Amino acid sequence: MDDESGSRDTKVDQTTGPGAMQCPVNFSEAADRILSGLQEDFLWPMLAAEFLVALAGNSLALYRFCSREQRPWPPAVIFSAQLAVSDLLYALSLPPLAAYFYPPKHWRYGETACRLERFLFTCNMLGSVIFITCISLNRYMGIVHPFFTHSQLRPKHAWAVSAAGWALAVLLAAPTLSFSHLSRSQHKGQCSVASPGACIKCLGTADDSQLEAYRVYHLVLAALGCGLPLLLTLAAYGALGRAVQHSHGMTAASKLQVTVLVASGVALYASSYVPYYITATLNMYARLRWRALCPGFENKAAAEKALAWKTYFAHQVTRGLVPLAICIHPLLYMAVVPSLACCRQCCPGCGQGQTPGDTACQALPLNVTATPQTSGLQSPKLSP
């Protein structure tokens, strides 16, 4: 959750290149006051509420996985548990942000904590996206290639993929440790609502001397942390949807359940992570344009008028939607539990590859894989 408003640095305006004119400090302060006000008005209570819901929901999901799932966990449960852990860690990064945005916006915890908080926030957001993608691909493999999945894929493979996913998230988030920094104002006095210029800002973006490097990093992050996972998820769900609709062994109710769960996952992804990265990119380029114009403004009124505040406000709204996703994920986890219970009650041996005789037990939960019967040329059985 980059603090784009703070990028209008109130400490001192640096040049964007050799020979570039400096942006007057009073223009930067005027812009920062307006944009910070948008955050202080609605963002901190939203983050606080989302933290409480996400903490409760993901803790319950992990508890149910640990207490009700037989060991060893199948790959679907492994990926879902990793997603719950990532979402839980993501939720734990929200309280410092909520306290930071509470008026007056002021970072009280030092530079090391600032860099670490931004890193953990980015890392766990990426982790959520990565494990959503893993769950999507696992569903695809389980339904479209059930016999290969049953004969070749083992829990150890899922654990290895999970470790690789965490390593990728850490690698992609690592540059935030370099770009993040504190902005200390030259103003004297105590930070307050009446004197925001004396407050310390924790910036998740680069200062002006590193803007070009940050722009490249942000585009790489958007491509690898959002674009590529989205394409993989859509491809997997597209193939899964076609396989389900052409299946002759599933009831209409089961097909509808799969369709609803798949559509819910895609809608959740498309309504949270995608808008966040799009608006973050637009906001970054708006910042670059404003910086280029800043030295030529006649007065503060002209500087304020040139702000792309609608773009900035849209980005702040999407920043609130991203944590909302981790609140909704546990609702999808809960879809797993009734189907697990149904399958175990109707067919105690379905975990060993047997097929339940009751079609009512074939409801597809969020984490769906396919297991072949144990004899002959079998048709796949769909189970959590």
N, C-alpha and C positions, 0 to 999 in steps of 0.2 A: 504494500500500500504506500506508494511513493507520495511524499509530501510535496506536490508540485507547487503549491502556493508559496512554500518557503523558498522555492528556487528564485523568487524575486528577492534576492538576498538583502537584508536590511543592514548587514554589517558594513560591507563596502562593495562597491560594484567593480567587478573585474572586467578586463577586456576580453572580447571573444576572439581576438586575433591580433597579429602585429599591426600597430598603427590604428587600431579601432578606438573610437571615442568611448569614454566612460559614460554609463548611464547615471544621471544624478541620483544621489541617495534618496532625496525627498520623493522622487518619482517612484522609486522601488518601494519605499515605505508606504506610499499611498496605495499602490497596487496590492501589496501584501496585506494591508489592513482590510481591504474589501474582500479579498479572496479567503483570508483566514476567517472572516466573519461568517462566510458560508459554511465552513467546517464547524465552527463553534455552535452554530444555530441548531444543527440536526444530527451531525455525524456521531458525536460522543454518546448520546443516549441510545442511538441505534446499535453501536458497537457493544455497549454495556448489556443491552437486552439480548443481543445475539450471542454474546459470550455465555450467559446463563443458560440459554436454551441449548446451545451446542455442547456445552460441558455436560449437562444432564443427559442429553440424547446419546452422545457418543460414548459416555461412560456406561450407560445402560447397554448399548450395543456390544461393547467389549465384554461386559459381564455375561451377557447371554451367549456370546461366542465361547467364552472360556468355561462356562458352567454347563452348557447344554450340548455342545458339539463333541462328538466322539473323536478321540485321537487315533491315528494322525489326522489332522484336518485335510480335507480335499482342497485342491487348488482354489476353487471358488471361495471357500471360507478364508483361506490364507490371504487372498487379495482383499477381501472385504474387511478383514481384521486390520490389514495394513492401512487401508483407507480410513478406518475408524481411528487408528493411532495418529495418522497424519492430521485428520480433522481435529482431533483432541488437542494436539500440540499447536495447531493453527489457532484454535480457540483460546489457548493460554497466552497467545501473543496479543490478544485484543485488549485486556485491561490496561496495559501501559499506554496504548494508543488512545483509549477512551479518556484516561486521566490527562494525557497530553493535550487532547482537543478541548477538554473542559475549560471554559473561559477563566482566565486568559490563557491562550495556547502557549504553553511553556514546558520545556523538557527539564526535568529535575534530577535525572539519574546519571548524568555524566556521558562522555563521548563513547566509552567502551560499551555501555549498555545500549546506547543509540545504535551503534553499528551492529551489535549482536541482535537487537530486536528486529531491525530491518532484515537482517540475514535470515533469522528464524521465520519471520513472516513470509518472505519470498520462498524459502525452501519448502515450507509446509504447504503453501499454496500450490507449488509445482508438484509436490508429492501427491496431493489430492487429485490433480489432473492426471498424473501418471498412473495412479492405481485405478482411477475410473476407466482409463484406457485398457489396463490389464484385465479388468472385469469384463469389459466389452469384448475383447479378443477371446477371453476364456469362454464366454457364452457362445461366441461364433464357432469356436473349435468344438465345443461340446455338442452343438446341434448339427452343424454342417459336416463335421468330420468326427462323428462319435466313436467309431471303432479305433481310429488312430489315437484319439484322446484317451480312451480307456486302456489301450495296450501300451502306449508309449509315454504318456505324461504322468508324472508322479509328484507327490508333495514336495520332494526335494527340488524338482525343477521350478515349482512355484516359489519356493524360498529363495532360490538362486535369482530368479527374475525380480523378486521383491528387493533383494540386496542391490541388484543392478539399478533398480528404480530409485532407491534411496541415494545411491552414489551419483546418479544423473542429476537428481534434484539438488544435491549439495554442490555439484560442479557448476550447474547453471546459476545457482544463487550466490556462489562465492564472490563474484565481482561486486556485489552490494557492500561487502566489507570494505572495499576500497572507495566506492563512490559515496557512501553515506558519511555524513559529517555533521558537526554542530555549527550553527551560525550564532555567534555572539555579537550583539549590537554594541555600538560605541556609546549608546545613550547611558547616562548615569541614572541612578535611582532604582527603585524596586519595581519588579514586573507586576503589573496590575491591568485590569480591564481599561482603566483610564490612561495607562502608559504601556501599551503593547510593544513599543519600540525597545523597551528594556528587557524583553523576554528572550529566552534562548530557544532556538528552533532546532529540531532534529530533522535533518533533510535526508530523504531517501534517494535523491537525485544528485548529480554531479554539480559542482560549481561551474562557473562560466568557462574556466580554463580547461575543463574536461568535457565540455558539452558534446563535441564531435565523437569522442570515444563512448560516451554514454548513449548517444543516439544509435551508434552501431550495436552496442550491447542490448539496448532495448528492442531493436528490431530482431536480433537473433533470439532473444528471450520470447518475443511474441511468436516467432516462427516455430521454435522448438518446444516452447512451453505451452502453446495454445493451438497454433495452426496445424502442425503435424499430428498431435493427439486427436484433434477434432476430425481430421480426415480419416485417420485409422478407425475412430469410433463410428463415424458415419458409414464407412465401408463395411465394418463388421456388422453393424445393425441392419444395413441394407440387405446383406447376404442372409443374415439371420431371419429377417422378416420374410424374405422370399421362401426360405426353407420351411418356415412355420406355416405359411399360407398354403403351400403345396403338400403339406403333410396330411396323410390319410389316417394316421393313428391318433390324432389329437381331436378332442371334442371342440365344438365351437366356443365353449366357455373358456377352455384352456388357451385357444388361439387369441381370444379377446384379452385374456389376462396378460399374455406375453406382449401383445401389441401395446397395451396400456403401460406396462412396466418399461418397455423399450422406449416408447414415446416420452414417458416421464423423464427417463434418463437423458435423452437427447435434448428435451426442452429445458431441463435444469442446467445442462452444460451451456446451451445456446443463450440462455437468459442471464447467465452470471459471468463466466470466465471470458466469453467472446466479447460482450460489450465492454468489459473492463479493459481488455487489451486494445480494443479499437479506440475507445475514448482516451486512454492513456497516450496512445500514439498521436492522436489529433491534438491533445493538450500539449504534448512535448513540442510539436511543430508550431503551435500557437505561441508557446513561450519563446521559441527562437525568433519568430517574426516580431514579437513585442520587443525583445531585446535589441533587434536590429533597428527598430524605429525609435527606441527610447531616447537616444542622445538628441534627436531632432524635435522632441516635444516642446511646445512653447511654455506650457505650464502643467500643473498637476491635473487640472481638469481634462486636458488633452490626453495625458497619460492614462487616466482612469477610463476615458471614453474608448481608447484603443484596446482595452482588455477584451479578450475573447471569453467573457465571463460565462456565457451560455455553454461553451465547450467545457470550461472548467467545472461548472455546476453539474453537467451531465456526467463528467468523470467522477465527481464526488458521489453522485447517486449510484453509479456502478460499483464504487468502492464499498458501498453498503450492501449491494446485492451479492458480492462475492462471499462474505461471511454468512449471508442468508443461505447459501447453498449448503454449507456444512451443518446448518440447522435442519435441513430437509433430508440430507443423506440418511440419518437414523430412521426416518419414516420408511425409507426404502429397505433398510436392514430388517425392519420389523416384518416386511412382507415375506422374508425367508422363513420365519419361525413357524407360522401356521402350516406351511407346506411341509416343513421338516416333520412336525408332529403328525400330520396326516399320513405321510409316507411311512413313518415308523409304526404307527398304529395299525395301518392296513396291511403293511408288509414288513414284518420285523427283519426280513433278510434282504431288503432292497439295498442296504449298504454293502452287501456282498455280491451285488450284481444281479439279484433276482428281480423279476418284473411283477409289480403289484397287479392283481387281477381287477381291482376296482379302478375304473377310469377316473373316479373322483379324486384319487390320490395323485393324479398326474398334473396337478396345478404347478405352473412354472413360477418360482420365486425370482427374486432379483438375480441371484447367483445360480445360473442354470448350467448344468453340464449334462452330457448324455452318457449312459452306461449300457453296453450291450448285454443281452441275455447270455447265459452261460453255455448254451448248447446250440449247435446248428447254425444256419444263417439267420441271425437274430435281427429283430427290429430294435432300434434304440429306445431305451426307457429314459424319459426326461425326469430329472430329479434335481434337488438343490445341490 
